[in-house]
Amino acid sequence: MRLLSLILILLSFSSCVSYQYLTLNSPEMPKNGKKDFSWENDTMRLTYNFHGEGGPVTMTVFNKTDKPLFVNWKKSALIRGGEAFSLLDHNVQISGGYTGSSAGGRVFQSASGSINGSFELPEGINLVPPGTFITKSLNAVVEPNPVHSDKFTAKPQPPSKMLTSPAGKAYTYRSFSFDQAASPFQFSSYLTFALANNTQEFYVSHSFYVQEVILSSEIPESFGLYKPEGDQLFVKVSTQ
């Protein structure tokens, strides 16, 4: 009897949580094969990944020049709802690598490798040497709260669809699509860089919006439409 009561209690708690699965898009940044957002110019290649709960921001910066590139996190921010959230984190966790080649006479040599580190960086600046990249998991999330439901109630309600989990469990979901103007949630990034002597700063900004919202009570681990791709995230919704 106690075991049955415990099972009923756990089921009642699990029924109080549902999920919003969000797919992002950007008017300026195309997606690569992993659905990461990727943009480049003559100076750098910049890649964003938002996969996970709330959309944790993971960014890769590749220096395409023959000069050192500096990222100033003190002057960089994630902007959502008109509010700027600093991307500065004194406990920097970075990973990176390099590729290079050289030719001497008839001998052609190439090299590649990786770098990893954890260190205190009070000044909030990362160095990206020529021909190298760094990947940084930023202390920020895209959307810590559920997307506003009034955007869904104002739209015609789509019919429920059904999927089956790998374990054979059937569940339903609803899907809502939006263009940028009607999107229920939008945000942008603002990043500050400098080349060489670190005296002439320039900034790069990109905007993003929620293109699709899928509502389901199925957990992320078994929801077939939630894939390990850089443009998808999820938010828990309490129904209590």
Short mmCIF file of the C-alpha atoms (twelve columns), coordinates in Angstrom:
data_MODEL
# 
_entry.id   MODEL 
# 
loop_
_atom_site.group_PDB 
_atom_site.id 
_atom_site.type_symbol 
_atom_site.label_atom_id 
_atom_site.label_alt_id 
_atom_site.label_comp_id 
_atom_site.label_asym_id 
_atom_site.label_seq_id 
_atom_site.Cartn_x 
_atom_site.Cartn_y 
_atom_site.Cartn_z 
_atom_site.pdbx_PDB_model_num 
ATOM 1   C CA . MET A 1   0.000  0.000  0.000   1 
ATOM 2   C CA . ARG A 2   2.838  2.393  0.850   1 
ATOM 3   C CA . LEU A 3   4.516  1.616  -2.475  1 
ATOM 4   C CA . LEU A 4   1.282  2.279  -4.353  1 
ATOM 5   C CA . SER A 5   0.833  5.592  -2.529  1 
ATOM 6   C CA . LEU A 6   4.406  6.612  -3.384  1 
ATOM 7   C CA . ILE A 7   3.849  5.800  -7.055  1 
ATOM 8   C CA . LEU A 8   0.642  7.864  -7.120  1 
ATOM 9   C CA . ILE A 9   2.430  10.800 -5.492  1 
ATOM 10  C CA . LEU A 10  5.277  10.668 -8.019  1 
ATOM 11  C CA . LEU A 11  2.822  10.489 -10.892 1 
ATOM 12  C CA . SER A 12  0.931  13.489 -9.561  1 
ATOM 13  C CA . PHE A 13  4.152  15.516 -9.438  1 
ATOM 14  C CA . SER A 14  5.231  14.453 -12.927 1 
ATOM 15  C CA . SER A 15  1.850  15.491 -14.351 1 
ATOM 16  C CA . CYS A 16  2.428  19.037 -13.048 1 
ATOM 17  C CA . VAL A 17  5.290  19.685 -15.462 1 
ATOM 18  C CA . SER A 18  5.109  20.189 -19.212 1 
ATOM 19  C CA . TYR A 19  7.635  21.560 -21.700 1 
ATOM 20  C CA . GLN A 20  8.006  24.218 -24.339 1 
ATOM 21  C CA . TYR A 21  10.419 23.128 -27.075 1 
ATOM 22  C CA . LEU A 22  11.719 26.192 -28.907 1 
ATOM 23  C CA . THR A 23  13.392 26.385 -32.311 1 
ATOM 24  C CA . LEU A 24  15.345 29.568 -33.025 1 
ATOM 25  C CA . ASN A 25  16.095 31.419 -36.218 1 
ATOM 26  C CA . SER A 26  18.062 34.526 -37.168 1 
ATOM 27  C CA . PRO A 27  17.683 37.018 -40.022 1 
ATOM 28  C CA . GLU A 28  21.465 37.534 -40.226 1 
ATOM 29  C CA . MET A 29  23.027 34.178 -39.358 1 
ATOM 30  C CA . PRO A 30  22.632 30.995 -41.424 1 
ATOM 31  C CA . LYS A 31  22.801 27.579 -39.780 1 
ATOM 32  C CA . ASN A 32  25.510 25.009 -40.399 1 
ATOM 33  C CA . GLY A 33  25.080 21.223 -40.602 1 
ATOM 34  C CA . LYS A 34  24.776 20.947 -36.818 1 
ATOM 35  C CA . LYS A 35  22.097 23.682 -36.787 1 
ATOM 36  C CA . ASP A 36  24.527 26.014 -35.020 1 
ATOM 37  C CA . PHE A 37  24.276 29.630 -36.090 1 
ATOM 38  C CA . SER A 38  27.407 30.569 -38.025 1 
ATOM 39  C CA . TRP A 39  28.517 33.968 -39.366 1 
ATOM 40  C CA . GLU A 40  31.831 35.181 -40.698 1 
ATOM 41  C CA . ASN A 41  33.626 38.121 -42.250 1 
ATOM 42  C CA . ASP A 42  37.259 38.759 -43.196 1 
ATOM 43  C CA . THR A 43  38.267 38.864 -39.515 1 
ATOM 44  C CA . MET A 44  36.484 36.005 -37.773 1 
ATOM 45  C CA . ARG A 45  34.024 33.147 -37.861 1 
ATOM 46  C CA . LEU A 46  31.479 33.290 -35.069 1 
ATOM 47  C CA . THR A 47  29.295 30.315 -34.071 1 
ATOM 48  C CA . TYR A 48  26.454 30.097 -31.537 1 
ATOM 49  C CA . ASN A 49  24.913 26.999 -29.953 1 
ATOM 50  C CA . PHE A 50  21.833 27.263 -27.697 1 
ATOM 51  C CA . HIS A 51  21.021 23.610 -27.061 1 
ATOM 52  C CA . GLY A 52  19.782 22.726 -23.570 1 
ATOM 53  C CA . GLU A 53  17.418 23.899 -20.856 1 
ATOM 54  C CA . GLY A 54  16.792 27.625 -21.175 1 
ATOM 55  C CA . GLY A 55  19.193 27.947 -24.099 1 
ATOM 56  C CA . PRO A 56  22.670 28.093 -22.533 1 
ATOM 57  C CA . VAL A 57  24.940 30.150 -24.792 1 
ATOM 58  C CA . THR A 58  28.031 28.413 -26.152 1 
ATOM 59  C CA . MET A 59  30.106 30.518 -28.524 1 
ATOM 60  C CA . THR A 60  33.077 29.714 -30.765 1 
ATOM 61  C CA . VAL A 61  35.305 32.505 -32.104 1 
ATOM 62  C CA . PHE A 62  37.788 31.671 -34.867 1 
ATOM 63  C CA . ASN A 63  40.444 34.251 -35.765 1 
ATOM 64  C CA . LYS A 64  40.896 34.306 -39.564 1 
ATOM 65  C CA . THR A 65  43.582 37.001 -39.566 1 
ATOM 66  C CA . ASP A 66  47.352 36.992 -39.047 1 
ATOM 67  C CA . LYS A 67  46.957 39.296 -36.032 1 
ATOM 68  C CA . PRO A 68  45.832 38.577 -32.469 1 
ATOM 69  C CA . LEU A 69  42.094 39.026 -31.867 1 
ATOM 70  C CA . PHE A 70  40.755 40.120 -28.470 1 
ATOM 71  C CA . VAL A 71  37.231 39.519 -27.116 1 
ATOM 72  C CA . ASN A 72  36.151 42.050 -24.497 1 
ATOM 73  C CA . TRP A 73  33.484 40.348 -22.373 1 
ATOM 74  C CA . LYS A 74  33.160 43.438 -20.153 1 
ATOM 75  C CA . LYS A 75  31.645 45.237 -23.115 1 
ATOM 76  C CA . SER A 76  29.572 42.311 -24.414 1 
ATOM 77  C CA . ALA A 77  26.006 41.389 -23.521 1 
ATOM 78  C CA . LEU A 78  22.987 39.244 -24.256 1 
ATOM 79  C CA . ILE A 79  19.947 41.475 -24.695 1 
ATOM 80  C CA . ARG A 80  16.435 40.159 -24.054 1 
ATOM 81  C CA . GLY A 81  13.284 42.116 -23.346 1 
ATOM 82  C CA . GLY A 82  15.209 45.370 -23.658 1 
ATOM 83  C CA . GLU A 83  17.504 44.382 -20.750 1 
ATOM 84  C CA . ALA A 84  21.228 43.778 -21.197 1 
ATOM 85  C CA . PHE A 85  22.845 40.837 -19.371 1 
ATOM 86  C CA . SER A 86  26.628 41.008 -19.162 1 
ATOM 87  C CA . LEU A 87  28.622 38.122 -20.638 1 
ATOM 88  C CA . LEU A 88  31.529 38.755 -18.284 1 
ATOM 89  C CA . ASP A 89  32.453 35.761 -16.111 1 
ATOM 90  C CA . HIS A 90  35.644 35.988 -14.052 1 
ATOM 91  C CA . ASN A 91  35.944 32.192 -13.842 1 
ATOM 92  C CA . VAL A 92  36.662 31.580 -17.490 1 
ATOM 93  C CA . GLN A 93  36.271 28.065 -18.876 1 
ATOM 94  C CA . ILE A 94  37.680 27.848 -22.377 1 
ATOM 95  C CA . SER A 95  38.668 25.287 -24.922 1 
ATOM 96  C CA . GLY A 96  40.219 25.845 -28.293 1 
ATOM 97  C CA . GLY A 97  42.599 24.692 -30.956 1 
ATOM 98  C CA . TYR A 98  44.704 25.643 -33.887 1 
ATOM 99  C CA . THR A 99  45.468 24.592 -37.409 1 
ATOM 100 C CA . GLY A 100 48.398 25.685 -39.509 1 
ATOM 101 C CA . SER A 101 50.688 24.794 -42.357 1 
ATOM 102 C CA . SER A 102 53.983 25.874 -43.816 1 
ATOM 103 C CA . ALA A 103 55.994 25.068 -46.906 1 
ATOM 104 C CA . GLY A 104 59.781 25.020 -47.050 1 
ATOM 105 C CA . GLY A 105 61.348 24.042 -50.356 1 
ATOM 106 C CA . ARG A 106 59.579 20.866 -51.407 1 
ATOM 107 C CA . VAL A 107 58.641 19.927 -47.851 1 
ATOM 108 C CA . PHE A 108 55.123 20.745 -46.741 1 
ATOM 109 C CA . GLN A 109 54.373 20.603 -43.031 1 
ATOM 110 C CA . SER A 110 51.085 20.922 -41.220 1 
ATOM 111 C CA . ALA A 111 50.112 20.941 -37.577 1 
ATOM 112 C CA . SER A 112 46.999 20.911 -35.452 1 
ATOM 113 C CA . GLY A 113 46.214 20.625 -31.781 1 
ATOM 114 C CA . SER A 114 43.944 21.700 -28.952 1 
ATOM 115 C CA . ILE A 115 44.101 23.885 -25.862 1 
ATOM 116 C CA . ASN A 116 42.133 23.751 -22.618 1 
ATOM 117 C CA . GLY A 117 42.280 25.821 -19.492 1 
ATOM 118 C CA . SER A 118 40.596 27.312 -16.456 1 
ATOM 119 C CA . PHE A 119 41.931 30.492 -14.927 1 
ATOM 120 C CA . GLU A 120 41.061 33.815 -13.320 1 
ATOM 121 C CA . LEU A 121 40.825 36.672 -15.810 1 
ATOM 122 C CA . PRO A 122 39.743 39.816 -13.927 1 
ATOM 123 C CA . GLU A 123 40.141 42.072 -16.932 1 
ATOM 124 C CA . GLY A 124 37.496 40.083 -18.845 1 
ATOM 125 C CA . ILE A 125 39.417 39.796 -22.110 1 
ATOM 126 C CA . ASN A 126 40.191 36.631 -24.072 1 
ATOM 127 C CA . LEU A 127 43.010 36.423 -26.600 1 
ATOM 128 C CA . VAL A 128 42.443 34.469 -29.825 1 
ATOM 129 C CA . PRO A 129 45.820 34.098 -31.576 1 
ATOM 130 C CA . PRO A 130 46.006 34.080 -35.407 1 
ATOM 131 C CA . GLY A 131 44.560 30.945 -36.986 1 
ATOM 132 C CA . THR A 132 43.105 29.647 -33.709 1 
ATOM 133 C CA . PHE A 133 39.694 29.427 -32.087 1 
ATOM 134 C CA . ILE A 134 38.234 29.455 -28.599 1 
ATOM 135 C CA . THR A 135 34.941 27.955 -27.458 1 
ATOM 136 C CA . LYS A 136 33.341 29.464 -24.384 1 
ATOM 137 C CA . SER A 137 30.261 28.435 -22.419 1 
ATOM 138 C CA . LEU A 138 28.855 31.773 -21.315 1 
ATOM 139 C CA . ASN A 139 27.167 32.489 -18.013 1 
ATOM 140 C CA . ALA A 140 23.837 33.266 -19.682 1 
ATOM 141 C CA . VAL A 141 20.681 31.610 -20.945 1 
ATOM 142 C CA . VAL A 142 18.333 32.684 -23.698 1 
ATOM 143 C CA . GLU A 143 15.022 32.148 -21.887 1 
ATOM 144 C CA . PRO A 144 14.894 31.133 -18.203 1 
ATOM 145 C CA . ASN A 145 11.075 31.374 -18.132 1 
ATOM 146 C CA . PRO A 146 8.256  29.943 -20.291 1 
ATOM 147 C CA . VAL A 147 7.430  31.908 -23.418 1 
ATOM 148 C CA . HIS A 148 4.294  34.034 -22.988 1 
ATOM 149 C CA . SER A 149 1.194  31.930 -23.545 1 
ATOM 150 C CA . ASP A 150 -0.935 34.801 -24.902 1 
ATOM 151 C CA . LYS A 151 0.947  34.477 -28.198 1 
ATOM 152 C CA . PHE A 152 -0.498 30.981 -28.487 1 
ATOM 153 C CA . THR A 153 -4.047 31.759 -27.389 1 
ATOM 154 C CA . ALA A 154 -4.220 34.540 -29.984 1 
ATOM 155 C CA . LYS A 155 -3.414 32.084 -32.759 1 
ATOM 156 C CA . PRO A 156 -5.779 29.446 -34.133 1 
ATOM 157 C CA . GLN A 157 -5.227 26.290 -32.105 1 
ATOM 158 C CA . PRO A 158 -3.602 23.596 -34.251 1 
ATOM 159 C CA . PRO A 159 -4.806 20.023 -33.877 1 
ATOM 160 C CA . SER A 160 -2.891 17.759 -31.516 1 
ATOM 161 C CA . LYS A 161 -0.393 15.418 -33.125 1 
ATOM 162 C CA . MET A 162 0.924  12.139 -31.806 1 
ATOM 163 C CA . LEU A 163 4.391  10.612 -31.469 1 
ATOM 164 C CA . THR A 164 5.720  7.435  -29.896 1 
ATOM 165 C CA . SER A 165 8.775  7.397  -27.642 1 
ATOM 166 C CA . PRO A 166 11.593 4.835  -28.048 1 
ATOM 167 C CA . ALA A 167 10.053 2.991  -25.097 1 
ATOM 168 C CA . GLY A 168 6.775  2.664  -26.965 1 
ATOM 169 C CA . LYS A 169 4.887  5.347  -25.033 1 
ATOM 170 C CA . ALA A 170 2.448  7.426  -27.100 1 
ATOM 171 C CA . TYR A 171 2.156  11.166 -26.370 1 
ATOM 172 C CA . THR A 172 0.641  14.228 -27.992 1 
ATOM 173 C CA . TYR A 173 1.991  17.677 -28.822 1 
ATOM 174 C CA . ARG A 174 0.970  20.959 -30.437 1 
ATOM 175 C CA . SER A 175 3.172  23.036 -32.724 1 
ATOM 176 C CA . PHE A 176 3.031  26.818 -33.342 1 
ATOM 177 C CA . SER A 177 5.046  28.620 -36.037 1 
ATOM 178 C CA . PHE A 178 5.930  32.317 -36.157 1 
ATOM 179 C CA . ASP A 179 7.638  34.789 -38.438 1 
ATOM 180 C CA . GLN A 180 10.013 37.286 -36.859 1 
ATOM 181 C CA . ALA A 181 7.442  40.074 -36.491 1 
ATOM 182 C CA . ALA A 182 4.968  37.854 -34.623 1 
ATOM 183 C CA . SER A 183 7.518  35.830 -32.642 1 
ATOM 184 C CA . PRO A 184 6.693  35.494 -28.927 1 
ATOM 185 C CA . PHE A 185 10.324 35.917 -27.947 1 
ATOM 186 C CA . GLN A 186 13.293 37.724 -29.467 1 
ATOM 187 C CA . PHE A 187 16.793 38.510 -28.239 1 
ATOM 188 C CA . SER A 188 20.146 39.691 -29.552 1 
ATOM 189 C CA . SER A 189 23.858 39.525 -28.832 1 
ATOM 190 C CA . TYR A 190 26.302 42.419 -28.608 1 
ATOM 191 C CA . LEU A 191 29.997 41.500 -28.739 1 
ATOM 192 C CA . THR A 192 33.038 43.761 -28.586 1 
ATOM 193 C CA . PHE A 193 36.336 42.849 -30.285 1 
ATOM 194 C CA . ALA A 194 39.696 44.416 -31.043 1 
ATOM 195 C CA . LEU A 195 42.547 43.478 -33.365 1 
ATOM 196 C CA . ALA A 196 46.306 43.633 -32.789 1 
ATOM 197 C CA . ASN A 197 47.214 46.375 -30.297 1 
ATOM 198 C CA . ASN A 198 43.750 46.317 -28.691 1 
ATOM 199 C CA . THR A 199 43.225 50.066 -29.247 1 
ATOM 200 C CA . GLN A 200 40.632 50.068 -32.031 1 
ATOM 201 C CA . GLU A 201 37.516 48.230 -30.851 1 
ATOM 202 C CA . PHE A 202 34.651 47.145 -33.039 1 
ATOM 203 C CA . TYR A 203 31.394 45.391 -32.229 1 
ATOM 204 C CA . VAL A 204 29.306 42.643 -33.798 1 
ATOM 205 C CA . SER A 205 25.595 42.251 -33.101 1 
ATOM 206 C CA . HIS A 206 23.132 39.552 -34.165 1 
ATOM 207 C CA . SER A 207 19.435 39.054 -33.534 1 
ATOM 208 C CA . PHE A 208 17.463 35.856 -32.954 1 
ATOM 209 C CA . TYR A 209 13.829 34.921 -32.559 1 
ATOM 210 C CA . VAL A 210 11.684 31.903 -31.702 1 
ATOM 211 C CA . GLN A 211 10.406 30.456 -34.971 1 
ATOM 212 C CA . GLU A 212 8.566  27.454 -33.549 1 
ATOM 213 C CA . VAL A 213 7.132  26.471 -30.174 1 
ATOM 214 C CA . ILE A 214 6.097  22.884 -29.492 1 
ATOM 215 C CA . LEU A 215 4.052  22.138 -26.378 1 
ATOM 216 C CA . SER A 216 4.234  18.660 -24.882 1 
ATOM 217 C CA . SER A 217 4.261  16.871 -21.535 1 
ATOM 218 C CA . GLU A 218 6.952  14.469 -22.775 1 
ATOM 219 C CA . ILE A 219 10.430 14.822 -21.241 1 
ATOM 220 C CA . PRO A 220 13.324 16.008 -23.481 1 
ATOM 221 C CA . GLU A 221 15.144 12.658 -23.306 1 
ATOM 222 C CA . SER A 222 12.338 10.871 -25.144 1 
ATOM 223 C CA . PHE A 223 10.683 13.661 -27.142 1 
ATOM 224 C CA . GLY A 224 11.442 12.730 -30.745 1 
ATOM 225 C CA . LEU A 225 11.286 16.281 -32.123 1 
ATOM 226 C CA . TYR A 226 13.888 17.623 -29.683 1 
ATOM 227 C CA . LYS A 227 17.265 16.889 -31.213 1 
ATOM 228 C CA . PRO A 228 20.870 17.622 -30.134 1 
ATOM 229 C CA . GLU A 229 21.113 20.638 -32.429 1 
ATOM 230 C CA . GLY A 230 22.272 24.171 -31.796 1 
ATOM 231 C CA . ASP A 231 19.002 25.920 -32.641 1 
ATOM 232 C CA . GLN A 232 16.778 23.971 -30.214 1 
ATOM 233 C CA . LEU A 233 16.198 24.491 -26.493 1 
ATOM 234 C CA . PHE A 234 13.497 23.727 -23.990 1 
ATOM 235 C CA . VAL A 235 11.807 25.379 -21.008 1 
ATOM 236 C CA . LYS A 236 9.945  23.664 -18.177 1 
ATOM 237 C CA . VAL A 237 6.397  24.838 -17.527 1 
ATOM 238 C CA . SER A 238 4.717  24.264 -14.180 1 
ATOM 239 C CA . THR A 239 0.992  23.601 -14.538 1 
ATOM 240 C CA . GLN A 240 0.225  23.995 -10.842 1 
# 
